[in-house]
Amino acid sequence: MSKKAVILLSGGLDSTTVLAMAKDQGYECYTVSFDYGQRHRAELRASKIVSEVLGAKDHKTLKMDFRDIGGSALTDDDIAVPEELDEGIPVTYVPARNTVFLSLALGWAEVLGARDIFIGANDVDYSGYPDCRPEFLEAFQNMANLATKAGVEGDHFHIRAPLLRLTKAEIVQAGDRLGVDYGLTVSCYQADDEGRACGVCDSCRYRKKGFEEAGLVDPTRYQSS
């Protein structure tokens, strides 16, 4: 019988690579995306398409409204998305986002009988979000096994972050080997309604750099083109 996994799928480059990796490892994949009040819906459309193309067993989009608390350029229209690198944790950090997302994924995993939850967290070539660090993921895994019926009964959960120590170039190369069509993905923080990228936000810069250093053609559609 196939082993089941829940994969957090934003529709971007990293999470799509993680889905391809989980599928390659023989998991029956269940993907979950989050409509949390982000600036655009292009990534949600991309996540549904990616899920279908990569053969996920089921895909859910769960709704909540982080705009009610704000505090991030992704959920507050009064905070501009930065177009230049800055020191420290960037304003695109969404307070408690991965904590909430992983908690909901954990709930679905317990219902499904899945014990592996995959997330595209990266601690190398990224913006320095505190909820992408290995310490956070380890702490959440410990909490998951204290807070669930399955965990208490000894059927433990595992938080899988296969991209954690990879550069963006290594991530792109890994996905390319698995046949990922990155033209289907949307990574930009301020993509337009057609999913075209701005080319200047943090996420776009890291994505461009990844393809350049990997020596691969960048299939991203940019607004300027």
C-alpha positions in Angstrom: 0.0 0.0 0.0 1.3 3.5 -0.9 2.6 5.7 1.9 0.7 9.0 2.1 2.1 12.5 2.5 0.6 15.9 2.7 2.6 18.5 0.7 2.3 22.3 1.4 2.0 23.7 -2.2 2.1 27.4 -2.8 2.4 27.1 -6.6 5.9 28.4 -6.6 9.2 26.9 -7.6 10.3 25.4 -4.2 7.0 23.7 -3.2 6.6 22.3 -6.7 10.0 20.8 -6.5 9.1 19.3 -3.1 6.0 17.7 -4.6 8.0 16.2 -7.4 10.5 14.8 -4.9 7.8 13.3 -2.7 6.2 11.7 -5.7 9.6 10.3 -6.8 10.0 8.8 -3.4 6.9 6.8 -3.8 4.4 8.8 -1.8 0.8 9.1 -2.6 0.6 12.9 -2.5 -2.1 15.1 -1.0 -1.5 18.8 -1.7 -2.8 21.8 0.3 -2.7 25.5 -0.6 -3.8 28.5 1.4 -5.9 31.4 0.4 -4.8 33.7 3.2 -5.4 37.1 1.8 -2.1 37.3 -0.2 -1.7 40.0 -2.8 -2.6 37.9 -5.8 -4.4 34.7 -6.7 -2.1 33.7 -9.5 -0.2 31.4 -7.2 -3.4 29.6 -6.2 -4.3 28.9 -9.8 -0.7 27.7 -10.3 -0.9 25.3 -7.3 -4.0 23.7 -8.7 -2.5 23.2 -12.1 0.8 21.9 -10.7 -1.1 19.5 -8.4 -3.0 18.0 -11.4 0.1 17.8 -13.7 2.2 16.1 -11.1 -0.6 13.6 -10.2 -1.5 14.5 -6.7 -4.3 12.3 -5.3 -6.2 15.3 -3.9 -5.8 19.0 -3.7 -7.4 21.4 -1.2 -7.3 25.2 -0.9 -8.0 26.2 2.7 -9.2 29.8 3.4 -8.3 32.2 6.1 -7.7 35.9 6.2 -4.3 37.1 7.4 -5.3 40.6 6.3 -7.2 40.8 9.6 -3.9 41.1 11.4 -1.7 42.5 8.7 2.0 43.1 9.5 3.3 41.9 6.1 3.8 43.4 2.7 2.0 40.3 1.4 -1.2 40.9 3.4 -1.3 44.7 3.9 -1.6 47.0 0.9 -0.2 49.9 2.9 3.2 48.1 3.1 5.1 48.1 -0.2 6.8 45.0 -1.5 10.5 45.8 -1.3 12.4 45.9 -4.6 15.8 46.2 -3.1 17.7 43.9 -0.7 17.5 45.0 2.9 19.1 43.8 6.1 17.3 41.6 8.6 14.0 39.8 8.2 12.1 41.4 5.3 8.6 42.9 5.4 7.4 40.0 3.2 7.6 37.8 6.3 4.0 36.9 7.2 3.7 36.5 11.0 3.1 32.9 12.1 2.3 31.8 8.5 4.2 28.5 8.5 3.0 27.7 12.0 -0.6 28.1 10.9 -0.1 26.3 7.6 1.7 23.3 9.1 -1.0 23.0 11.8 -3.7 22.8 9.2 -1.7 20.3 7.2 -1.1 18.3 10.3 -4.9 18.1 10.9 -5.5 16.8 7.4 -2.6 14.4 7.6 -4.0 12.8 10.8 -7.4 12.4 9.1 -5.8 10.8 6.0 -3.6 8.5 8.0 -0.5 10.3 6.5 2.5 10.7 8.8 4.8 12.7 6.5 4.3 16.4 5.9 6.5 18.1 3.2 7.3 21.8 3.2 9.6 23.8 0.8 11.4 25.6 3.6 14.9 26.7 2.8 17.6 28.0 5.1 20.4 28.7 2.6 19.5 30.8 -0.4 16.5 32.6 0.9 15.2 35.7 2.7 15.9 34.6 6.3 12.3 33.9 7.5 12.4 32.6 11.1 9.8 29.9 10.3 12.0 28.4 7.6 14.8 27.4 10.1 15.5 23.8 11.0 15.0 24.7 14.7 11.4 25.7 14.0 10.7 22.6 11.9 12.1 20.3 14.6 10.1 22.1 17.3 6.9 21.8 15.3 7.5 18.1 14.7 7.9 17.6 18.4 4.7 19.6 19.1 2.9 17.6 16.4 3.7 14.3 18.2 2.5 15.8 21.6 -0.7 17.3 20.3 -2.3 14.6 18.2 -4.0 11.3 18.9 -1.7 9.5 16.4 1.4 11.0 18.0 0.4 10.2 21.6 -0.3 6.6 20.5 3.2 6.3 19.0 2.4 6.7 15.3 4.7 9.7 14.9 4.6 12.5 12.3 7.6 13.7 10.4 8.1 17.1 9.0 10.1 16.7 5.7 12.0 19.7 4.3 14.2 18.3 1.5 15.3 21.7 0.3 16.4 23.0 3.6 20.2 23.0 2.9 20.1 23.4 -0.9 20.9 26.6 -2.9 18.3 27.8 -5.3 20.5 26.5 -8.2 20.6 23.1 -6.6 16.8 23.2 -6.2 16.3 24.0 -9.8 18.7 21.3 -10.9 16.9 18.7 -8.8 13.5 19.7 -10.2 14.9 19.6 -13.7 16.1 16.1 -13.2 12.6 15.1 -12.1 11.1 16.8 -15.2 9.4 19.7 -13.4 7.9 22.3 -15.8 8.8 25.5 -13.9 6.8 27.5 -16.5 3.7 26.4 -14.6 4.9 27.9 -11.3 4.4 31.4 -9.9 7.0 32.7 -7.3 6.6 36.5 -7.6 5.3 38.4 -4.6 3.4 40.8 -6.8 2.5 38.8 -10.0 -0.2 40.2 -12.2 -3.5 38.6 -12.9 -1.9 36.5 -15.7 0.8 35.2 -13.3 3.5 37.2 -14.9 6.4 38.1 -12.5 7.6 41.6 -11.6 11.3 40.5 -11.9 12.4 42.8 -9.0 11.1 41.5 -5.7 13.1 39.2 -3.4 11.5 36.1 -4.7 12.0 37.0 -8.3 15.7 37.8 -7.7 16.4 34.5 -6.0 14.5 32.6 -8.7 16.5 34.3 -11.5 19.7 33.6 -9.7 18.8 30.0 -9.4 18.3 29.5 -13.1 21.4 31.4 -14.0 23.7 29.5 -11.6 22.1 26.2 -12.6 22.8 26.9 -16.3 19.2 26.4 -17.2 16.8 28.5 -19.3 14.4 30.5 -17.1 10.8 29.9 -18.2 9.4 32.6 -16.0 7.0 35.0 -17.8 7.8 38.6 -16.8 5.6 41.6 -17.0 8.2 43.7 -18.9 8.1 41.1 -21.7 
